[in-house]
Amino acid sequence: MKILITGFEPFGGDSVNPSWEAVRLLPDSVDGAQLHRVQLPVVFGECGERLAAEAQAYQPDVVILCGVAGNRTEVTPELLAVNWRMGSIADNAGVQYTGQKIDPAGPDAIMTDLPVTAMVEDMKQAGLPAKLSLSAGAYVCNDLYYAAMQGQKKGGYRALFIHVPPTTALCTEETARALEICLRTAIR
């Protein structure tokens, strides 16, 4: 099994992004599955294009996307990717959407088929703060998630987005441990 796992570059004036820092700490393989790590730009559209190129080159079975949610205190697997772009701040290319569909012809939302409820329970059993979240919002994280979900059939993979809290709520090592638990649950 091959897993493509991503984190984002810093944005919004921060010097690091906890999602990428946690992804970097993961081992090269988990339960026999090989991991391929990719840092993505916090840019609407471009992050999805980069993911598609990486998925085509790597041919993963599972794609796990990670991003930071500054207002969260738990690791939150996201159930849905929604067909909507909106942000309270501009992306790293200076683009700010105030509300529009990502794909006018696409479905309003796409739900993951990975075991998100089991992931949450497994993280909680390990003593880590975890909670299921309905959607990845409407900023670049969701933009990437929607692109991944639309690309699943063509790419032959299953996808999920996981929001991680800032390091003020959970240290990088614990966040990486939570992500590894999610990977193990997906592999099972």
C-alpha contacts under 8 A as a table, 3 or more apart, distances in Angstrom:
res1	aa1	res2	aa2	distance
1	M	32	G	7.27
1	M	33	A	4.72
1	M	34	Q	6.49
1	M	60	P	7.47
1	M	61	D	6.14
2	K	33	A	5.41
2	K	34	Q	4.92
2	K	35	L	6.18
2	K	36	H	7.66
2	K	59	Q	7.56
2	K	60	P	4.79
2	K	61	D	5.40
2	K	62	V	6.70
3	I	33	A	6.68
3	I	34	Q	6.07
3	I	35	L	4.92
3	I	36	H	6.22
3	I	60	P	5.26
3	I	61	D	6.00
3	I	62	V	4.87
3	I	63	V	5.77
3	I	64	I	7.34
4	L	35	L	5.91
4	L	36	H	4.83
4	L	37	R	6.12
4	L	38	V	7.54
4	L	55	A	7.32
4	L	58	Y	7.67
4	L	60	P	5.83
4	L	62	V	6.37
4	L	63	V	4.80
4	L	64	I	6.29
5	I	23	V	7.24
5	I	35	L	6.84
5	I	36	H	6.11
5	I	37	R	5.07
5	I	38	V	6.42
5	I	63	V	5.84
5	I	64	I	4.71
5	I	65	L	5.73
5	I	66	C	7.49
6	T	20	W	7.14
6	T	23	V	6.94
6	T	37	R	5.66
6	T	38	V	4.78
6	T	39	Q	5.65
6	T	40	L	6.76
6	T	64	I	6.47
6	T	65	L	4.88
6	T	66	C	5.74
7	G	17	N	7.90
7	G	19	S	4.92
7	G	20	W	4.09
7	G	21	E	7.78
7	G	23	V	6.27
7	G	37	R	7.92
7	G	38	V	6.60
7	G	39	Q	5.08
7	G	40	L	6.21
7	G	65	L	6.43
7	G	66	C	4.88
7	G	67	G	5.82
8	F	17	N	6.39
8	F	19	S	6.22
8	F	20	W	5.50
8	F	39	Q	5.32
8	F	40	L	4.81
8	F	41	P	5.99
8	F	42	V	6.32
8	F	66	C	7.16
8	F	67	G	6.00
9	E	16	V	7.09
9	E	17	N	5.83
9	E	20	W	6.74
9	E	39	Q	6.19
9	E	40	L	6.04
9	E	41	P	5.61
9	E	42	V	6.37
10	P	13	G	7.49
10	P	14	D	5.70
10	P	15	S	5.76
10	P	16	V	4.86
10	P	17	N	4.59
10	P	42	V	7.61
11	F	14	D	5.63
11	F	15	S	7.60
11	F	16	V	7.95
11	F	17	N	7.39
11	F	42	V	6.66
11	F	91	D	7.42
11	F	92	N	6.33
12	G	89	I	7.53
12	G	91	D	7.85
12	G	92	N	7.74
14	D	17	N	7.18
16	V	21	E	7.53
17	N	20	W	5.64
17	N	21	E	6.38
17	N	67	G	7.94
17	N	68	V	6.95
18	P	21	E	4.96
18	P	22	A	6.05
18	P	67	G	7.67
18	P	68	V	6.25
18	P	164	V	7.38
18	P	165	P	7.64
18	P	166	P	6.14
18	P	167	T	6.55
18	P	172	T	6.60
19	S	22	A	5.39
19	S	23	V	6.26
19	S	66	C	5.58
19	S	67	G	4.95
19	S	68	V	5.53
19	S	163	H	7.83
19	S	164	V	6.33
20	W	23	V	4.99
20	W	24	R	6.07
20	W	39	Q	6.48
20	W	66	C	7.59
20	W	67	G	7.69
21	E	24	R	5.20
21	E	25	L	6.67
21	E	172	T	6.64
22	A	25	L	5.27
22	A	26	L	6.86
22	A	172	T	5.36
22	A	173	E	6.68
22	A	175	T	5.93
22	A	176	A	4.54
22	A	179	L	7.88
23	V	26	L	5.46
23	V	37	R	7.02
23	V	66	C	7.99
23	V	176	A	6.36
23	V	179	L	7.81
24	R	37	R	7.33
25	L	173	E	7.32
25	L	176	A	6.21
26	L	176	A	6.12
26	L	177	R	7.88
26	L	180	E	6.84
27	P	30	V	6.75
27	P	35	L	7.69
28	D	34	Q	6.14
28	D	35	L	5.36
28	D	36	H	7.60
29	S	32	G	5.84
29	S	33	A	5.25
29	S	34	Q	4.44
29	S	35	L	5.48
30	V	33	A	5.18
30	V	34	Q	6.70
30	V	35	L	7.48
30	V	180	E	7.40
30	V	183	L	7.28
30	V	184	R	6.78
31	D	184	R	6.79
31	D	187	I	7.66
33	A	187	I	7.69
36	H	58	Y	7.89
40	L	47	C	5.71
40	L	50	R	7.19
40	L	51	L	7.70
41	P	46	E	7.10
41	P	47	C	5.53
41	P	92	N	7.52
42	V	47	C	6.64
42	V	91	D	5.84
42	V	92	N	5.58
42	V	93	A	7.99
42	V	140	V	6.20
43	V	46	E	5.54
43	V	47	C	5.87
43	V	91	D	5.22
43	V	92	N	5.60
43	V	93	A	6.01
43	V	95	V	7.81
43	V	140	V	6.42
44	F	47	C	6.37
44	F	48	G	7.77
44	F	91	D	6.81
44	F	95	V	7.65
44	F	139	Y	7.95
44	F	140	V	5.44
44	F	143	D	6.34
44	F	144	L	7.74
45	G	48	G	5.40
45	G	49	E	6.36
45	G	143	D	6.95
45	G	144	L	7.46
46	E	49	E	5.03
46	E	50	R	6.13
47	C	50	R	5.20
47	C	51	L	6.17
47	C	140	V	7.91
47	C	144	L	5.97
48	G	51	L	4.98
48	G	52	A	6.14
48	G	143	D	7.22
48	G	144	L	4.95
48	G	145	Y	7.95
48	G	147	A	5.35
48	G	148	A	6.86
49	E	52	A	5.13
49	E	53	A	6.36
50	R	53	A	5.17
50	R	54	E	6.22
51	L	54	E	5.08
51	L	55	A	6.00
51	L	144	L	7.95
51	L	148	A	7.43
52	A	55	A	5.10
52	A	56	Q	6.08
52	A	148	A	7.49
52	A	151	G	7.31
53	A	56	Q	5.15
53	A	57	A	6.23
54	E	57	A	5.13
54	E	58	Y	5.92
55	A	58	Y	5.16
55	A	59	Q	5.28
55	A	60	P	6.23
55	A	155	G	6.73
56	Q	59	Q	5.47
56	Q	155	G	6.71
59	Q	155	G	7.08
59	Q	156	G	7.65
59	Q	157	Y	7.87
60	P	63	V	6.66
60	P	156	G	7.66
60	P	157	Y	6.07
61	D	156	G	6.73
61	D	157	Y	4.52
61	D	158	R	6.46
62	V	157	Y	5.10
62	V	158	R	4.85
62	V	159	A	5.83
63	V	148	A	7.96
63	V	157	Y	6.65
63	V	158	R	6.12
63	V	159	A	4.63
63	V	160	L	6.48
64	I	159	A	5.85
64	I	160	L	5.12
64	I	161	F	5.89
64	I	162	I	7.29
65	L	145	Y	7.23
65	L	159	A	7.67
65	L	160	L	6.15
65	L	161	F	4.55
65	L	162	I	6.11
66	C	141	C	7.89
66	C	161	F	5.76
66	C	162	I	4.90
66	C	163	H	5.71
66	C	164	V	7.05
67	G	141	C	6.22
67	G	161	F	7.80
67	G	162	I	6.61
67	G	163	H	5.01
67	G	164	V	6.14
68	V	163	H	5.35
68	V	164	V	4.84
68	V	165	P	5.71
68	V	166	P	6.41
69	A	72	R	5.66
69	A	163	H	5.88
69	A	164	V	6.07
69	A	165	P	5.52
69	A	166	P	6.89
70	G	165	P	6.05
70	G	166	P	5.60
71	N	165	P	7.18
71	N	166	P	7.91
72	R	75	V	7.75
72	R	164	V	7.37
72	R	165	P	5.04
72	R	166	P	7.43
72	R	169	A	7.77
73	T	129	P	7.23
73	T	164	V	7.99
73	T	165	P	5.25
73	T	166	P	7.57
73	T	169	A	5.30
73	T	170	L	7.13
74	E	128	L	7.94
74	E	129	P	4.70
74	E	130	A	4.67
74	E	131	K	6.16
74	E	164	V	6.72
74	E	165	P	5.91
74	E	169	A	7.82
74	E	170	L	7.80
75	V	129	P	6.26
75	V	130	A	4.69
75	V	131	K	6.41
75	V	162	I	7.02
75	V	163	H	5.91
75	V	164	V	4.68
75	V	165	P	6.21
75	V	175	T	7.38
75	V	178	A	7.25
76	T	120	V	7.63
76	T	130	A	5.81
76	T	131	K	5.08
76	T	132	L	5.29
76	T	133	S	5.63
76	T	162	I	5.58
76	T	163	H	5.12
76	T	164	V	6.43
77	P	116	V	6.07
77	P	119	M	7.75
77	P	120	V	7.44
77	P	131	K	7.27
77	P	132	L	5.55
77	P	133	S	6.04
77	P	160	L	7.26
77	P	161	F	6.05
77	P	162	I	4.21
77	P	163	H	6.26
78	E	81	A	7.65
78	E	116	V	7.60
78	E	132	L	6.49
78	E	133	S	4.93
78	E	134	L	5.71
78	E	135	S	5.24
78	E	136	A	5.75
78	E	160	L	6.91
78	E	161	F	5.53
78	E	162	I	5.77
78	E	163	H	7.27
79	L	111	M	5.70
79	L	112	T	5.84
79	L	116	V	7.07
79	L	132	L	7.34
79	L	133	S	6.26
79	L	134	L	5.06
79	L	135	S	5.75
79	L	136	A	7.96
79	L	160	L	7.80
80	L	109	A	6.26
80	L	110	I	5.58
80	L	111	M	4.50
80	L	112	T	6.38
80	L	134	L	5.98
80	L	135	S	4.65
80	L	136	A	6.78
81	A	109	A	5.50
81	A	110	I	5.34
81	A	111	M	6.50
81	A	135	S	5.95
81	A	136	A	6.17
81	A	142	N	5.86
81	A	143	D	7.89
81	A	145	Y	5.58
81	A	146	Y	4.92
81	A	149	M	7.28
82	V	108	D	5.80
82	V	109	A	4.24
82	V	110	I	6.58
82	V	135	S	7.00
82	V	136	A	7.59
82	V	137	G	7.54
82	V	138	A	7.25
82	V	142	N	6.80
82	V	146	Y	6.35
83	N	101	K	5.35
83	N	102	I	5.29
83	N	103	D	6.57
83	N	106	G	7.17
83	N	107	P	6.81
83	N	108	D	4.93
83	N	109	A	5.74
83	N	143	D	7.91
83	N	146	Y	6.71
84	W	99	G	6.59
84	W	100	Q	5.57
84	W	101	K	4.43
84	W	102	I	5.39
84	W	108	D	7.88
84	W	138	A	5.66
84	W	143	D	7.63
85	R	97	Y	5.90
85	R	98	T	7.15
85	R	99	G	5.38
85	R	100	Q	5.36
85	R	101	K	6.05
85	R	102	I	6.04
85	R	138	A	4.96
85	R	139	Y	6.04
85	R	140	V	7.78
85	R	142	N	7.95
85	R	143	D	6.79
86	M	96	Q	7.13
86	M	97	Y	4.61
86	M	98	T	4.72
86	M	99	G	4.64
86	M	100	Q	7.00
86	M	138	A	5.10
86	M	139	Y	5.57
87	G	90	A	6.64
87	G	96	Q	6.02
87	G	97	Y	5.71
87	G	98	T	6.28
87	G	99	G	7.95
87	G	138	A	6.58
87	G	139	Y	5.09
88	S	96	Q	7.57
88	S	98	T	7.91
89	I	96	Q	6.23
90	A	93	A	7.45
90	A	94	G	5.07
90	A	95	V	4.95
90	A	96	Q	4.17
90	A	97	Y	7.58
91	D	94	G	5.30
91	D	95	V	5.37
91	D	96	Q	6.30
91	D	140	V	7.34
92	N	95	V	7.41
97	Y	100	Q	7.15
101	K	104	P	5.60
102	I	106	G	7.98
102	I	143	D	7.27
103	D	106	G	5.05
107	P	110	I	6.92
109	A	146	Y	7.97
110	I	146	Y	7.31
110	I	149	M	6.63
110	I	150	Q	8.00
112	T	149	M	7.55
112	T	158	R	7.62
112	T	159	A	6.47
112	T	160	L	6.08
113	D	158	R	7.27
113	D	159	A	7.87
114	L	158	R	7.03
114	L	159	A	7.16
114	L	160	L	6.83
114	L	186	A	6.49
115	P	118	A	5.42
115	P	119	M	6.29
115	P	185	T	7.30
115	P	186	A	6.53
116	V	119	M	4.96
116	V	120	V	6.30
116	V	132	L	7.07
117	T	120	V	5.20
117	T	121	E	6.31
117	T	132	L	6.76
118	A	121	E	5.03
118	A	122	D	5.98
118	A	185	T	7.00
119	M	122	D	5.11
119	M	123	M	6.16
119	M	181	I	7.12
119	M	182	C	5.18
119	M	185	T	5.87
119	M	186	A	7.74
120	V	123	M	5.24
120	V	124	K	6.20
120	V	130	A	5.46
120	V	131	K	5.82
120	V	132	L	6.41
120	V	182	C	7.95
121	E	124	K	5.07
121	E	125	Q	6.07
121	E	130	A	7.79
122	D	125	Q	5.04
122	D	126	A	6.38
122	D	181	I	6.84
122	D	182	C	7.70
122	D	185	T	7.57
123	M	126	A	5.13
123	M	127	G	6.57
123	M	128	L	5.30
123	M	129	P	7.03
123	M	130	A	6.15
123	M	178	A	5.95
123	M	181	I	6.36
123	M	182	C	7.44
124	K	127	G	4.99
124	K	128	L	5.09
124	K	129	P	6.11
124	K	130	A	6.02
125	Q	128	L	7.38
128	L	174	E	7.54
128	L	178	A	6.80
133	S	136	A	7.57
135	S	142	N	7.78
136	A	139	Y	7.96
136	A	141	C	6.36
136	A	142	N	4.86
136	A	145	Y	7.59
136	A	161	F	7.33
136	A	163	H	7.59
137	G	141	C	7.48
137	G	142	N	5.76
138	A	141	C	7.36
138	A	142	N	5.35
138	A	143	D	6.85
139	Y	142	N	5.67
139	Y	143	D	6.36
140	V	143	D	4.72
140	V	144	L	6.14
141	C	144	L	5.32
141	C	145	Y	6.27
141	C	161	F	7.90
142	N	145	Y	4.81
142	N	146	Y	5.97
143	D	146	Y	5.33
143	D	147	A	6.34
144	L	147	A	5.13
144	L	148	A	6.18
145	Y	148	A	5.06
145	Y	149	M	6.09
145	Y	159	A	7.96
145	Y	160	L	7.21
145	Y	161	F	6.04
146	Y	149	M	5.09
146	Y	150	Q	6.10
147	A	150	Q	5.16
147	A	151	G	6.13
148	A	151	G	5.00
148	A	152	Q	6.17
148	A	159	A	6.49
149	M	152	Q	5.26
149	M	158	R	7.88
149	M	159	A	6.29
150	Q	153	K	7.30
151	G	154	K	5.51
151	G	155	G	5.73
152	Q	155	G	5.06
152	Q	156	G	5.66
152	Q	157	Y	5.23
152	Q	158	R	5.95
152	Q	159	A	6.95
153	K	156	G	5.26
153	K	157	Y	6.99
164	V	175	T	6.95
165	P	168	T	7.89
165	P	169	A	6.08
165	P	170	L	6.36
166	P	169	A	5.63
166	P	170	L	6.47
166	P	171	C	7.89
167	T	170	L	4.89
167	T	171	C	4.80
167	T	172	T	6.20
168	T	171	C	7.00
170	L	174	E	6.44
170	L	175	T	6.41
171	C	174	E	5.45
171	C	175	T	6.25
172	T	175	T	5.00
172	T	176	A	6.13
173	E	176	A	5.10
173	E	177	R	6.23
174	E	177	R	4.89
174	E	178	A	6.19
175	T	178	A	5.04
175	T	179	L	6.27
176	A	179	L	5.04
176	A	180	E	6.15
177	R	180	E	5.08
177	R	181	I	6.31
178	A	181	I	5.10
178	A	182	C	6.37
179	L	182	C	4.99
179	L	183	L	6.25
180	E	183	L	4.98
180	E	184	R	6.22
181	I	184	R	5.07
181	I	185	T	6.19
182	C	185	T	5.09
182	C	186	A	6.18
183	L	186	A	5.06
183	L	187	I	6.14
184	R	187	I	5.09
184	R	188	R	6.26
185	T	188	R	5.20
